[in-house]
Amino acid sequence: MDNATPHEPDASGTDEASTDRRRISRKGLLKAAIVASAAPLLAGGGVALARDAASSGGDVLLDPTPQCDDGDDPTPPQMEGPYFKPNSPRRTSLVTPGTPGVPLTVSGYVFGRSCRPVSGALLDFWQADTNGSYDMVQYAFRGHQFTGADGSFSLTTIVPGLYPGRTRHIHVKAQAPGGRVLTTQLYFPGEPRNNTDALYDPRLLMNVRNVGNGRQGTFDFVLDVAQTPGPTDPPTDPPTDPPGGTWVPGTTYRAGDRVTYGGVAYRCRQAHQSMTGWEPPNVPALWERG
């Protein structure tokens, strides 16, 4: 469904991922420059940018969805279904301490067609409870939020239960400020019912991994929003030497900065804030030898 809805102005308040090396596309490289200071890590040590990872358990790459840096289609829409309710409460957590179910966090970013973040984008989520039931009386497992200045969002919920005819999924409406509404659904990898659900679309798979007694999922939305072109690829900034000359976590690096790690010299490809797990050999999207 593609109807416009009122938009509030600003924001406030499978399963195991494959251990194979994640390849990062040109889209991922551009997005890494925007989100590198906060993006979660895949189990294999790569940057968890949605749709850039290999499918779980094999070497076959999922089609990048969408290639927002080269003009392909935005995140595909899906039907609203019979269980949507307007006027959900504004919140980033759909659970309370006693809520039954497998804990799940879903995080990611909202981008426009040039892979630049969309701040203040509206995201309205709704889903079934652990038993596969939707609350049509009140607003359990329903809530909306707005992306931050960097286009990021985070949702705390549970893994939705199953009901006849459908695989596991989470519904969402996404809207850039003043833009049109994208209605779609997010899916879980490795679900047996993915093969029999007529609505299932592999382009809407989240990257999901097990963490402790819960799960963490990531997905990046791309809305049909016109934007000015992003940074050049590769960057053209002149190189500088960071303090110390060796790679250190928690350091803000600029494009062109040079470091050493394990006795090997590297040049920063995209500005970002370093963190443990993003050592230069692990993230070729951010560092190149030389």
Disulfide bonds with the S-S distance in Angstrom:
Cys68-Cys115 1.95
